[in-house]
Amino acid sequence: MTSPLVSNDWLESHLTDPDLRVIEISGEAEPKPYCDAHIPGATFLFWKDACWHKTDRELITPEALAAMFGRLGIGPETTVVLYGEPVQYGTYAYWAFTMAGHKNLKVLDGGRRKWMQENRPRSQTVPHHTPVPYSTPAPDLSMRLGRDDVRAKLGRPERLLLDVRSAEEYLGVRLAEYATAFDHGAMRYGRIPGAQHLYFRCVLNDDNAFKTPDEMRRALAVAGVDPGAHEDVVVYCRMSHRATLVWVALEKLLGYRNIKIYDGSWTEWGSIVGFPVEK
């Protein structure tokens, strides 16, 4: 098991490596925080532009990834370090780009928050890279599944279904994690029947870095979650962003196998007429 995480120390010492690219994956289309200060050499990408088809709400294809990375001067052998703002967008891009076929992907542990809190080097310069050829890679779709698969195995003991949203979302009190003027995200409140609750922040420290494996195992035990007791584990949230943090924790850091993300998550499930909902 090889961890995809890199530390601030590691990245700072490798910022000038010619075969390394850094990408800030933002939750906002407006790049003001990036323009104010970013990791030196980092390219800005809005998460939807980076990870989704422009009209289909389908995840990035190998063809689209090859075109985007080639434009950014990223070749098939380039190591790409992703960091998120908020933190889950870094792991979401890691998940999406892994499925689209790029092999050399890393995630900055703690994302933008930890880097800035530690007063690491920062820049306002926008990098420009010469485009390079990038042949279409082979996809790996083994880490996702769709609504029909989730519904077909509801209540089956061999599958663990994890809802990693906030307690208010899980209990059907809210649709979004944070209080806003418009509580949006699906047509109905609630959760997928049979889902256990595991709040995504239980695998993170306050600085957004992942906890140690022992700390994460204790958090799982407190929540009554035992991924090893099931044939597979399906993780979801509202739009699958937060779910990717738990996917990284379970599969890449703790070594559990067959961890998958239901990428439609509650936004899709909670809006489908006739699909069962529990509150």
C-alpha positions in Angstrom: 0.0 0.0 0.0 1.5 3.3 -1.1 0.1 6.5 0.4 -0.7 9.3 -2.1 -0.1 11.9 0.5 2.8 14.3 0.4 3.7 16.6 3.3 4.4 20.3 3.2 8.1 19.6 3.9 8.3 17.3 0.9 6.5 19.6 -1.5 8.5 22.7 -0.4 11.7 20.8 -1.2 10.5 19.6 -4.6 8.8 22.8 -5.9 11.5 23.3 -8.5 11.5 19.8 -9.8 11.0 20.0 -13.6 8.9 16.8 -13.7 6.4 18.0 -11.0 3.3 20.1 -11.4 1.1 21.5 -8.6 -2.6 22.2 -9.1 -4.9 24.1 -6.8 -8.4 22.7 -7.1 -10.9 25.3 -5.9 -14.5 25.0 -4.8 -15.2 28.5 -6.2 -15.0 29.6 -9.9 -13.6 33.0 -8.9 -9.9 32.6 -8.3 -9.5 35.5 -5.8 -7.8 33.5 -3.0 -5.5 31.9 -5.6 -4.6 35.4 -7.0 -3.9 36.7 -3.5 -1.5 33.9 -2.7 -0.9 30.4 -3.8 1.8 27.7 -3.7 4.6 28.8 -6.0 4.1 27.2 -9.5 0.6 26.1 -8.8 -2.0 26.2 -11.5 -5.6 27.2 -10.7 -8.5 24.9 -11.7 -12.2 25.2 -10.7 -13.3 21.8 -9.6 -16.2 21.5 -12.1 -14.0 22.6 -15.0 -11.3 20.1 -13.9 -13.4 17.1 -13.0 -16.8 17.2 -14.9 -18.1 17.2 -18.4 -19.3 20.6 -19.2 -22.9 19.6 -19.8 -23.5 16.0 -18.7 -22.4 16.1 -15.1 -20.3 13.1 -16.0 -16.8 12.7 -14.6 -13.8 13.6 -16.7 -13.0 11.1 -19.4 -9.5 9.9 -20.3 -9.7 11.9 -23.6 -10.6 15.1 -21.7 -7.9 14.5 -19.1 -5.3 14.0 -21.8 -6.3 17.2 -23.5 -6.4 19.2 -20.3 -3.1 17.9 -18.9 -1.4 18.3 -22.2 -2.4 22.0 -22.4 -1.0 22.4 -18.9 2.4 20.9 -19.8 1.7 17.7 -18.0 2.8 14.5 -19.7 2.0 10.9 -18.8 5.0 10.6 -16.5 4.6 14.0 -14.8 4.0 13.9 -11.0 1.0 16.0 -10.2 0.4 17.3 -6.7 -3.2 18.3 -6.0 -4.4 20.5 -3.1 -7.9 21.6 -2.4 -9.6 24.7 -1.1 -11.7 23.4 0.7 -9.6 20.3 1.3 -12.1 17.8 -0.2 -11.6 19.2 -3.7 -8.0 17.9 -3.7 -9.0 14.3 -2.9 -12.0 14.6 -5.3 -9.7 15.6 -8.2 -7.3 12.8 -7.2 -10.2 10.3 -7.4 -11.5 11.6 -10.7 -8.0 11.9 -12.3 -7.1 8.4 -11.1 -10.2 7.0 -12.7 -9.4 8.9 -15.9 -6.0 7.2 -16.0 -3.2 9.4 -14.8 -0.8 7.3 -12.7 1.5 9.8 -10.9 -0.9 11.7 -8.7 -0.3 13.0 -5.2 -2.4 14.9 -2.6 -0.9 17.6 -0.4 -1.8 16.6 3.2 -3.8 19.4 4.7 -4.5 21.2 1.5 -4.2 25.0 1.2 -5.2 25.7 4.8 -2.2 23.8 6.4 0.3 25.3 3.9 -0.9 28.9 4.6 -1.1 28.3 8.4 2.5 27.3 8.4 3.6 30.4 6.4 5.1 28.3 3.7 6.3 30.0 0.4 3.6 31.6 -1.6 3.3 33.5 -4.9 1.0 35.6 -7.0 2.7 34.6 -10.2 0.5 32.6 -12.6 2.6 29.9 -14.3 2.7 29.3 -18.0 3.8 25.9 -19.3 4.5 24.8 -22.9 1.8 22.2 -24.0 3.1 18.6 -24.4 1.7 15.5 -26.1 -0.4 13.2 -23.9 -1.8 10.0 -25.3 -5.2 8.9 -24.0 -4.7 6.8 -20.9 -6.6 3.7 -19.9 -9.4 4.4 -17.3 -9.9 2.6 -14.0 -13.6 2.7 -13.0 -13.3 0.2 -10.2 -13.6 2.9 -7.5 -17.1 4.1 -8.3 -20.6 2.8 -8.8 -24.0 4.0 -9.7 -27.5 4.3 -8.2 -28.8 1.0 -9.6 -26.0 -1.0 -8.0 -26.6 0.8 -4.7 -30.3 0.1 -4.8 -29.9 -3.5 -5.9 -27.9 -4.3 -2.7 -29.8 -2.3 -0.1 -29.9 -4.2 3.2 -27.4 -6.8 2.1 -25.1 -7.7 5.0 -22.0 -8.1 2.7 -22.1 -4.4 1.9 -21.4 -1.5 4.2 -23.0 1.8 3.1 -21.4 4.9 4.7 -23.0 8.3 4.8 -20.2 10.8 5.6 -22.3 14.0 5.7 -22.9 16.0 8.8 -25.3 14.6 11.5 -27.9 17.1 10.4 -27.8 16.0 6.8 -27.9 12.3 7.8 -30.9 12.8 10.1 -32.8 14.7 7.4 -32.7 18.1 9.1 -30.6 19.8 6.4 -29.7 19.2 2.7 -26.3 21.0 2.9 -23.7 20.9 5.6 -23.5 24.6 6.3 -26.4 27.0 7.0 -27.1 29.2 3.9 -30.0 31.3 2.7 -30.9 28.5 0.4 -30.6 25.0 1.8 -30.2 23.0 -1.5 -28.8 19.8 -2.8 -31.7 17.4 -3.4 -35.5 17.4 -3.6 -35.9 15.4 -0.4 -34.3 15.2 3.1 -32.9 12.0 4.6 -30.5 9.3 3.9 -30.2 6.0 1.9 -31.9 3.2 3.8 -29.5 1.2 6.0 -26.6 3.7 5.7 -24.3 4.1 8.8 -23.1 7.5 9.7 -19.4 8.4 9.8 -18.8 12.2 9.7 -16.0 12.8 7.3 -14.1 15.1 9.6 -13.4 12.2 12.0 -10.5 11.3 9.7 -9.0 14.8 9.7 -7.2 17.0 12.2 -8.2 20.7 12.6 -5.5 21.7 10.1 -7.2 19.4 7.5 -4.3 17.0 7.5 -5.3 13.3 7.9 -5.1 11.8 11.4 -2.6 8.9 12.0 -3.8 5.4 11.1 -4.3 4.5 14.8 -6.4 7.7 15.4 -8.5 6.9 12.4 -9.1 3.3 13.5 -10.2 4.6 16.9 -12.6 7.0 15.3 -14.1 4.1 13.2 -14.5 2.0 16.4 -16.2 4.8 18.2 -18.7 5.2 15.3 -19.2 1.4 15.2 -17.9 1.1 11.7 -15.9 -2.0 10.7 -15.0 -1.9 7.0 -13.1 -5.2 7.2 -16.3 -7.1 8.1 -17.9 -6.5 4.7 -17.1 -7.5 1.1 -17.3 -3.9 -0.1 -17.9 -0.4 1.3 -19.8 2.3 -0.5 -19.3 5.9 0.6 -21.5 8.8 -0.3 -22.1 12.4 0.8 -24.1 15.2 -0.9 -22.1 15.4 -4.2 -19.3 12.9 -3.4 -16.6 15.5 -2.6 -16.4 14.7 1.1 -16.8 11.0 0.4 -13.4 11.1 -1.4 -11.6 12.1 1.9 -13.0 8.9 3.6 -12.2 6.8 0.5 -8.6 8.0 0.7 -8.5 7.3 4.4 -10.0 3.8 4.2 -8.3 2.5 1.1 -5.1 4.4 0.7 -4.1 5.0 4.3 -5.7 2.1 6.3 -5.5 -0.5 3.5 -9.1 -1.7 3.3 -10.1 -3.0 -0.1 -13.1 -2.6 -2.3 -13.9 0.9 -1.2 -16.2 2.6 -3.7 -17.9 5.9 -4.1 -21.5 6.4 -5.1 -20.7 9.5 -7.2 -24.4 10.6 -7.6 -24.6 10.7 -3.8 -27.5 12.4 -2.0 -28.0 15.0 -4.7 -29.0 12.3 -7.1 -30.6 9.7 -4.8 -32.7 12.3 -2.9 -34.1 13.6 -6.2 -35.2 10.4 -7.9 -39.0 9.7 -7.7 -39.6 6.2 -6.2 -36.2 5.7 -4.6 -36.5 4.8 -0.9 -35.5 7.4 1.7 -34.9 6.9 5.4 -35.2 9.6 8.1 
